[in-house]
Amino acid sequence: AIKFTEYGKVTFTVGVVNQSISSVDISQDQQLPMTTIRFQVEDTGVGITPEQLHKIFLPFEQVGEMSFKTEGTGLGLAISRQIVEMMGSEIQVESIYGQGSKFWLDLALPEVTSSIQLEETELDKNFVNIIKYEGEQITILVVDDIWENRAVIINLLQPLGFKIIEAINGQEGLDQAKAYQPNLIITDLAMSVMDGFQMTQRLRSQPEFKDIVIIASSASVFTLHRQQSQEAGCNDFLPKPIQAGELLEKLQHYLQLIWIYQSNQSATTPDADFQEIVFPPSVELVSLYQAAKAGYVLEIQEEVNRIQKLNAEYTPFTNKILELLEEFEDEAIVEFIKPNLSQV
């Protein structure tokens, strides 16, 4: 839905259809109440014609403009349908060409009898309290034609102090690499104009990029693509969706990073922490305040990064903003900043 919706919105809803079903739990020999839940995704995208509608669940079939078709294999809906059928349901669809589409499925699910505690992996635990890294600022170039993929990496790394440069295809990646001389490059493989394989080969042919670390990132499960990326000159491979722990581990390895953890800071009382916060001048807070008031997450992060570079004494202030932003507490950010604005 996101892929085929350039304007408007995508709405994901989960709701109860009915609660009048019961099922027997064989292991406990007891009746369990069952609830039918509907999962629905509705968009205002390109829509699907009646002629195309009957083909969308077939393997390797894609509809829409050619620019969209290059972004996938046409297996997504076919695989999704099989998974849903294994769960005892089916995917339904309604669509109006030029107005949007609606996909939904109903699942009869038993009520849980006990809670499940999810444990973090050891890898995630190792990186959970990182707030920044030692040394000078590191520049990373992210090359991907889908902005959501770039946003995942940006949202993970910018708060830690990395400078992120973006490019939407291999050709732009080459231009950005020459302009910014990044310390590391993360690139998608399948892109229009120039793909990640070609870009990597071009970079390796130039003396200034012969030794730069290049990490390929792809949703492809084929070993062949990993092998091809290595043959093209990539140092490593990150599967999509990118996991924070795995990404940070590779950055630590290739860039020899020393992380600074929140737990390493001297223990102080909450009141003492608050007293140590130094607010930037009022004029430096205006844009941050306006971004928080509008709920613009990326703009808030950009302002935080800008303020962090002004003076190291603002680090407790920016950390506080990032802490609130992580919880999507934009209103709390507004209230936090407001008393220190001379005029808004």
C-alpha positions as CSV (number, residue, x, y, z in Angstrom):
1,A,0.0,0.0,0.0
2,I,2.8,2.4,0.9
3,K,4.7,1.5,-2.3
4,F,1.7,2.4,-4.6
5,T,0.5,5.5,-2.6
6,E,2.4,8.6,-3.5
7,Y,-0.2,11.0,-2.1
8,G,-3.0,10.8,0.5
9,K,-2.8,8.1,3.2
10,V,-2.5,4.5,4.1
11,T,-4.8,3.3,7.0
12,F,-4.2,0.1,8.9
13,T,-7.0,-1.0,11.2
14,V,-7.5,-4.0,13.4
15,G,-10.9,-4.7,14.9
16,V,-13.3,-7.3,16.3
17,V,-15.8,-8.8,13.9
18,N,-17.5,-11.1,16.4
19,Q,-16.9,-13.0,19.6
20,S,-19.5,-15.8,19.3
21,I,-17.1,-18.6,18.5
22,S,-15.6,-21.2,20.9
23,S,-12.9,-23.8,20.5
24,V,-11.5,-26.7,22.5
25,D,-7.9,-26.5,23.7
26,I,-6.8,-30.1,23.4
27,S,-3.8,-29.7,25.8
28,Q,-6.0,-28.2,28.5
29,D,-9.2,-30.0,27.6
30,Q,-11.2,-26.8,28.0
31,Q,-13.4,-24.5,26.0
32,L,-11.6,-21.3,24.9
33,P,-13.5,-18.2,23.7
34,M,-12.6,-17.3,20.1
35,T,-12.7,-13.9,18.6
36,T,-12.7,-13.1,14.9
37,I,-10.3,-10.2,14.2
38,R,-10.2,-8.2,11.0
39,F,-6.9,-6.8,9.7
40,Q,-7.4,-4.2,7.0
41,V,-5.2,-2.0,4.9
42,E,-6.8,0.8,2.9
43,D,-4.9,3.3,0.7
44,T,-5.6,6.2,-1.6
45,G,-3.1,5.0,-4.1
46,V,-3.2,4.1,-7.8
47,G,-5.9,1.5,-7.5
48,I,-6.3,-1.6,-9.6
49,T,-8.4,-2.1,-12.7
50,P,-11.0,-4.9,-12.8
51,E,-8.9,-6.6,-15.5
52,Q,-5.8,-6.6,-13.3
53,L,-7.6,-7.5,-10.1
54,H,-7.9,-11.2,-10.9
55,K,-4.1,-11.4,-11.6
56,I,-2.6,-9.7,-8.6
57,F,-2.3,-12.9,-6.5
58,L,-0.5,-14.8,-9.2
59,P,3.3,-15.3,-8.8
60,F,5.5,-12.8,-10.7
61,E,2.5,-10.6,-11.7
62,Q,2.8,-6.9,-11.0
63,V,0.4,-4.1,-11.8
64,G,0.9,-0.3,-12.0
65,E,3.6,1.9,-13.5
66,M,7.0,0.5,-14.6
67,S,8.8,2.5,-11.9
68,F,6.9,0.6,-9.3
69,K,7.5,-2.8,-10.9
70,T,11.2,-2.5,-10.7
71,E,10.9,-2.5,-6.9
72,G,9.8,-6.1,-6.4
73,T,9.5,-9.6,-7.9
74,G,5.7,-9.8,-7.8
75,L,5.7,-12.5,-5.2
76,G,4.5,-10.5,-2.2
77,L,0.7,-11.1,-2.6
78,A,1.1,-14.7,-3.8
79,I,3.1,-15.6,-0.7
80,S,0.8,-13.6,1.6
81,R,-2.2,-15.4,0.3
82,Q,-0.6,-18.8,0.9
83,I,0.3,-17.9,4.5
84,V,-3.2,-16.6,5.2
85,E,-4.7,-19.8,3.8
86,M,-2.5,-21.8,6.1
87,M,-4.0,-19.8,8.9
88,G,-7.5,-20.7,7.8
89,S,-8.5,-17.5,6.1
90,E,-8.3,-15.7,2.8
91,I,-7.3,-12.2,1.6
92,Q,-10.2,-10.1,0.3
93,V,-9.7,-7.0,-1.9
94,E,-11.8,-4.1,-3.3
95,S,-10.3,-1.5,-5.5
96,I,-11.3,1.5,-7.6
97,Y,-8.8,2.4,-10.3
98,G,-7.3,5.8,-9.7
99,Q,-8.8,6.1,-6.2
100,G,-7.2,3.3,-4.1
101,S,-7.5,-0.2,-2.7
102,K,-8.7,-2.0,0.4
103,F,-7.2,-5.4,1.5
104,W,-8.4,-7.3,4.5
105,L,-8.5,-10.7,6.1
106,D,-10.4,-12.2,9.1
107,L,-8.8,-14.6,11.6
108,A,-10.5,-16.5,14.3
109,L,-8.1,-16.4,17.3
110,P,-8.4,-17.9,20.8
111,E,-8.1,-15.7,23.8
112,V,-4.7,-16.1,25.5
113,T,-4.6,-18.0,28.9
114,S,-1.2,-16.6,29.9
115,S,1.1,-13.8,29.0
116,I,4.3,-14.3,26.9
117,Q,7.5,-12.5,27.8
118,L,9.6,-11.7,24.8
119,E,13.3,-11.7,25.5
120,E,15.8,-9.5,23.7
121,T,18.6,-11.3,21.8
122,E,22.1,-10.9,23.2
123,L,22.9,-8.8,20.2
124,D,20.1,-6.3,20.9
125,K,21.1,-6.2,24.6
126,N,24.6,-5.2,23.7
127,F,23.4,-2.1,21.9
128,V,20.3,-1.1,23.8
129,N,21.8,1.8,25.9
130,I,24.1,3.4,23.3
131,I,23.8,7.2,23.1
132,K,26.7,8.1,20.9
133,Y,30.3,7.0,19.9
134,E,33.7,8.4,20.7
135,G,35.7,10.5,18.2
136,E,34.9,12.8,15.3
137,Q,31.6,12.7,13.4
138,I,31.3,9.8,10.9
139,T,29.6,10.2,7.6
140,I,27.5,7.4,6.1
141,L,26.0,7.4,2.7
142,V,22.7,5.5,2.3
143,V,21.7,4.6,-1.2
144,D,18.2,3.3,-1.7
145,D,15.3,4.2,-4.0
146,I,12.7,3.7,-1.3
147,W,12.6,6.5,1.2
148,E,11.1,4.3,3.9
149,N,14.2,2.1,3.8
150,R,16.5,5.1,4.1
151,A,14.3,6.5,6.9
152,V,14.9,3.3,9.0
153,I,18.6,3.8,8.9
154,I,18.4,7.5,9.4
155,N,16.2,7.1,12.5
156,L,18.6,4.6,13.9
157,L,21.9,6.4,13.3
158,Q,21.2,10.2,13.4
159,P,20.3,10.2,17.1
160,L,23.7,8.6,17.8
161,G,25.6,11.4,16.1
162,F,26.2,10.0,12.6
163,K,26.0,12.3,9.6
164,I,23.7,10.6,7.0
165,I,23.9,11.5,3.3
166,E,21.1,10.1,1.0
167,A,20.9,9.0,-2.6
168,I,18.0,7.5,-4.5
169,N,20.0,5.5,-7.1
170,G,23.5,4.3,-8.0
171,Q,24.3,7.3,-10.1
172,E,23.3,9.8,-7.4
173,G,25.3,7.6,-5.0
174,L,28.4,8.1,-7.0
175,D,27.9,11.8,-7.1
176,Q,27.2,12.0,-3.3
177,A,30.3,9.8,-2.6
178,K,32.5,12.2,-4.5
179,A,31.0,15.2,-2.9
180,Y,31.0,14.1,0.7
181,Q,33.7,11.4,0.9
182,P,31.8,9.2,3.4
183,N,33.4,6.8,5.8
184,L,31.0,4.0,4.9
185,I,28.3,3.3,2.3
186,I,25.1,1.2,2.7
187,T,23.5,0.5,-0.6
188,D,20.4,-1.3,-1.9
189,L,21.0,-3.6,-4.9
190,A,18.0,-3.3,-7.1
191,M,17.5,0.3,-8.2
192,S,16.6,2.1,-11.4
193,V,19.0,4.3,-13.4
194,M,22.0,2.5,-11.8
195,D,21.8,-0.5,-9.4
196,G,24.0,-1.2,-6.4
197,F,26.2,-3.7,-8.2
198,Q,27.2,-1.2,-10.9
199,M,27.7,1.6,-8.4
200,T,30.0,-0.5,-6.2
201,Q,32.1,-1.6,-9.3
202,R,32.4,2.0,-10.4
203,L,33.5,3.1,-6.9
204,R,36.1,0.3,-6.6
205,S,37.6,1.4,-9.9
206,Q,38.4,4.8,-8.5
207,P,41.6,5.0,-6.2
208,E,39.9,7.2,-3.6
209,F,37.1,4.6,-3.0
210,K,39.2,1.5,-3.4
211,D,39.2,0.8,0.4
212,I,35.9,2.4,1.5
213,V,33.6,0.0,3.4
214,I,30.5,-0.8,1.3
215,I,27.7,-2.8,2.8
216,A,25.0,-4.2,0.5
217,S,21.4,-4.3,1.9
218,S,18.6,-6.3,0.3
219,A,15.4,-8.1,1.0
220,S,16.5,-10.8,-1.4
221,V,16.8,-14.3,0.2
222,F,18.8,-15.7,-2.6
223,T,22.5,-16.6,-1.8
224,L,23.3,-15.7,-5.4
225,H,22.6,-12.0,-4.7
226,R,24.9,-12.0,-1.6
227,Q,27.6,-13.6,-3.7
228,Q,27.2,-11.1,-6.5
229,S,27.4,-8.2,-4.1
230,Q,30.7,-9.6,-2.8
231,E,32.0,-10.1,-6.3
232,A,31.1,-6.5,-7.2
233,G,33.2,-5.3,-4.2
234,C,30.9,-5.1,-1.2
235,N,32.5,-5.8,2.1
236,D,29.4,-7.3,3.8
237,F,25.6,-7.8,3.5
238,L,22.6,-6.7,5.6
239,P,19.3,-8.4,5.1
240,K,16.1,-6.3,5.1
241,P,14.3,-5.5,7.2
242,I,17.4,-4.1,8.9
243,Q,17.7,-5.0,12.6
244,A,19.3,-2.3,14.8
245,G,21.6,-4.7,16.6
246,E,23.0,-6.2,13.4
247,L,23.5,-2.8,11.8
248,L,25.4,-1.4,14.8
249,E,27.5,-4.5,15.2
250,K,28.7,-4.1,11.6
251,L,29.4,-0.4,12.0
252,Q,31.4,-1.2,15.2
253,H,33.4,-3.8,13.4
254,Y,34.2,-1.9,10.2
255,L,34.6,1.6,11.7
256,Q,36.3,0.4,14.9
257,L,33.8,2.3,17.0
258,I,33.9,2.8,20.8
259,W,30.3,3.2,22.0
260,I,29.3,5.5,24.8
261,Y,26.5,3.9,26.8
262,Q,23.9,5.7,29.0
263,S,24.8,3.3,31.8
264,N,28.4,4.4,31.8
265,Q,27.4,7.9,32.9
266,S,27.8,8.7,36.6
267,A,24.7,8.0,38.6
268,T,22.8,11.1,39.6
269,T,19.3,11.8,40.9
270,P,16.6,12.9,38.5
271,D,16.7,16.4,40.0
272,A,20.5,16.6,39.5
273,D,20.1,15.5,35.8
274,F,17.5,18.2,35.2
275,Q,19.8,20.9,36.8
276,E,22.6,19.9,34.5
277,I,20.6,20.6,31.4
278,V,21.8,23.7,29.6
279,F,19.2,25.2,27.2
280,P,20.4,26.8,24.0
281,P,19.6,30.4,23.3
282,S,16.0,31.2,22.5
283,V,16.7,31.9,18.9
284,E,18.1,28.4,18.5
285,L,15.0,26.8,19.8
286,V,12.4,28.4,17.5
287,S,12.7,25.9,14.7
288,L,12.8,22.9,17.1
289,Y,9.7,24.2,18.8
290,Q,7.7,24.7,15.6
291,A,8.7,21.2,14.3
292,A,7.6,19.6,17.6
293,K,4.4,21.6,17.6
294,A,3.6,20.3,14.1
295,G,4.7,16.7,15.0
296,Y,7.4,16.6,12.2
297,V,9.7,13.8,13.5
298,L,12.5,14.1,10.9
299,E,12.6,17.9,11.3
300,I,12.9,17.5,15.1
301,Q,15.8,15.1,14.6
302,E,17.5,17.5,12.2
303,E,17.2,20.4,14.7
304,V,18.5,18.2,17.5
305,N,21.6,17.2,15.4
306,R,22.1,20.9,14.5
307,I,21.9,22.0,18.2
308,Q,24.2,19.2,19.3
309,K,26.9,20.5,17.0
310,L,26.7,24.1,18.4
311,N,28.2,23.2,21.8
312,A,28.9,20.0,23.7
313,E,27.2,21.5,26.8
314,Y,23.8,21.1,25.0
315,T,24.2,17.2,24.9
316,P,22.0,16.6,28.0
317,F,19.3,18.9,26.4
318,T,19.4,17.0,23.1
319,N,19.4,13.7,24.8
320,K,16.3,14.7,26.7
321,I,14.6,15.7,23.4
322,L,15.6,12.4,21.8
323,E,14.3,10.5,24.8
324,L,10.9,12.2,24.4
325,L,10.9,11.8,20.6
326,E,11.5,8.0,21.0
327,E,8.2,7.8,22.9
328,F,6.6,10.1,20.3
329,E,5.9,12.7,23.0
330,D,6.0,15.7,20.7
331,E,3.6,17.6,23.1
332,A,6.0,17.0,26.0
333,I,8.8,18.4,23.8
334,V,6.7,21.5,23.2
335,E,6.1,22.0,27.0
336,F,9.7,21.3,27.8
337,I,11.0,24.0,25.4
338,K,8.3,26.6,25.7
339,P,9.4,28.2,29.1
340,N,12.8,28.9,27.5
341,L,11.5,30.8,24.5
342,S,11.4,34.5,24.9
343,Q,8.8,34.8,22.1
344,V,6.9,32.3,19.9
